[in-house]
Amino acid sequence: MESENFKNNLIITEDGSSSVFSGHFICTYHSIHGAIRESDHIFIQSGLCYFLEKTKRKHAKILEFGFGTGLNALLSLSYSQSNNLKIDYSAIEAYPLSTELVSALNYTHMTN
């Protein structure tokens, strides 16, 4: 159970997508300007797409340190399905979010 001092709180970013403010680390998980916008630009476009373009592969293996809200994994899944790619995705998270907080995130309807 989270200590009241280290409580995580749901926030809504400027693009309408959810993120989390970490009471433990005193920072947000994503940019306040847009969680989905940021993850798409950094993780998908500048990371996954760049890798696939440079290597000409249709398969990628991803190891994410810090699963966080799972947004990068969800966007990777969506991208792989839209582009007929195979992705082996693994993630490590030292501070998993509560089930209640994850359930409150609005990613599935924003990424469909």
C-alpha positions in Angstrom: 0.0 0.0 0.0 1.2 3.5 -0.9 2.2 5.9 1.9 0.2 9.1 1.8 3.5 11.0 1.3 4.4 9.0 -1.8 1.0 8.7 -3.3 0.7 8.6 -7.1 -2.1 10.8 -8.6 -3.8 10.7 -12.0 -3.3 13.8 -14.1 -4.7 14.8 -17.5 -2.2 16.3 -19.9 -2.8 19.0 -22.6 -3.6 16.4 -25.3 -6.3 14.9 -23.1 -4.4 11.8 -22.3 -3.7 10.6 -18.7 -0.4 10.4 -16.9 0.7 10.0 -13.3 2.3 12.4 -10.9 4.7 10.5 -8.7 4.6 11.6 -5.0 7.7 9.4 -4.5 9.8 11.0 -7.2 8.0 14.4 -7.2 7.6 14.4 -11.0 5.2 13.4 -13.8 5.6 10.2 -15.8 5.1 12.1 -19.1 5.1 15.6 -20.4 2.3 17.8 -19.1 1.8 18.8 -22.8 0.7 15.3 -23.8 1.4 11.8 -22.6 0.4 10.1 -25.8 2.0 12.9 -28.0 5.3 12.5 -26.1 5.4 8.7 -26.2 4.5 8.6 -29.9 7.2 11.2 -30.8 10.0 9.8 -28.6 9.4 6.1 -28.2 7.6 5.2 -31.5 8.7 7.7 -34.1 12.3 8.5 -32.9 12.9 5.0 -31.4 11.0 2.1 -33.0 10.4 3.7 -36.4 13.9 5.0 -36.7 15.3 1.5 -35.8 13.0 -0.3 -38.3 13.9 2.2 -41.1 17.6 1.9 -40.5 17.7 -1.9 -40.2 14.9 -2.6 -42.8 13.5 -5.3 -40.3 10.0 -6.4 -39.7 10.8 -7.7 -36.2 12.1 -5.9 -33.1 13.0 -6.8 -29.6 12.3 -4.2 -27.0 13.5 -4.1 -23.4 12.0 -1.2 -21.5 13.5 -0.2 -18.1 10.6 1.4 -16.3 7.3 0.1 -17.6 5.5 3.1 -15.9 1.9 3.4 -17.1 2.4 0.9 -20.0 1.8 3.6 -22.6 4.9 2.7 -24.6 3.9 -0.9 -24.7 0.4 -0.1 -25.8 1.6 2.3 -28.5 4.1 -0.4 -29.7 1.3 -3.0 -29.9 -0.9 -0.6 -31.9 2.0 0.3 -34.2 2.9 -3.4 -34.8 -0.6 -4.3 -35.6 -1.0 -1.5 -38.1 2.3 -2.2 -39.8 2.4 -6.0 -39.7 5.4 -6.1 -37.4 6.5 -8.7 -34.8 7.6 -7.2 -31.5 9.0 -9.1 -28.6 8.4 -6.7 -25.7 9.8 -7.1 -22.2 9.7 -4.5 -19.4 11.1 -4.1 -15.9 9.3 -2.0 -13.3 10.6 -1.4 -9.8 7.6 0.7 -8.7 4.5 -0.8 -10.3 1.3 1.3 -10.2 -1.8 0.3 -8.4 -4.5 -1.6 -10.3 -6.9 1.2 -9.4 -4.6 3.9 -11.0 -3.9 1.8 -14.1 -7.7 1.2 -14.5 -8.3 5.0 -14.5 -5.9 5.7 -17.4 -7.7 6.5 -20.6 -5.2 5.1 -23.1 -7.2 2.4 -24.8 -9.9 4.7 -26.1 -7.3 7.4 -27.1 -5.1 5.0 -29.1 -7.8 3.1 -31.0 
